[in-house]
């Protein structure tokens, strides 16, 4: 059984960057943990975290709950910015 914190990290409603996390991990595994081989993956993860953090802060300022949009809501937000 996974610890509660680990479960939250795998919860699509709480963590908007699971795909980027998994891709970074896979890159590291595939490249014998040579970080310089995975720079693009790290950058995508960092950009993902920044994007959703900014959305969360905006929602918090506006009094919107929950501060992190659900996975379904995030999908609609992403579709509107593409």
N, C-alpha and C positions, 0 to 999 in steps of 0.2 A: 504494500500500500504506500502511495506517495504521500510525503508530508503536505500539510495544507498549503504552505507557501508554494511548493512545486505545482500543486493542482491549480492554484490561481494563475500561475504563469502559463499553464496550458489551456486556460479558460478563454475561449475566443471572445466572450463578452467583456473580459477584463483586460486582455492583452491583445492590442491590435496588430502587433508585429511578430506573431508566431511564425509566419512563413519566412520572414527575414531572419529570424533567430535560427530556424532550422536550416536555412540555406547557408548561413555563416558557419554553423557547426559542421555541416556536411563538407563544406569547402575545406575547413581545417582538418577534418578526418581524412579527406581525399588527398591532401597535400602535406601530410606528415607534420601538421601544426606549424607550417611556415606562414606566418601572418602576412608577409608581403605578397603572397599568392592570392590572398582573399580580400584585398583592400576594397574592391568594388562591393563585395557583400557587406563589409563593415559599414561602408558609406550608405548603402541602401537602408541598413538597419538604423543607423544614426538619423538619417532623414525621416524615416518612418516614425521614430520616437519623437523627434522634434515636431513633426506635423501634428501628431495626435496630442502631444503635450500642449501645443498652442491652442488646439481645439478645446481641450479640457479647461485650460485657463480662461478662455473666452466664455465657455458655458458657465464656469464658476462665477465669473464677474456678472454674468447675466442672470444668475440664480437658477440655471437649468439643472435639473436632477434627472438621472444620474449625470455626474460630470463627464464620465467616459461614455460616449454613445455605445449602444449595444452593437453586436456584430452586424445585425440587419441594418441598423441606422447608418453605421459606418460605410456599408456597401453603397447606400444611396448618396452619402456625402461624396464618396470617391467618384461615383458616376457623374455627379454634378460638376466636378472640377476637371474632368478629363476632356 
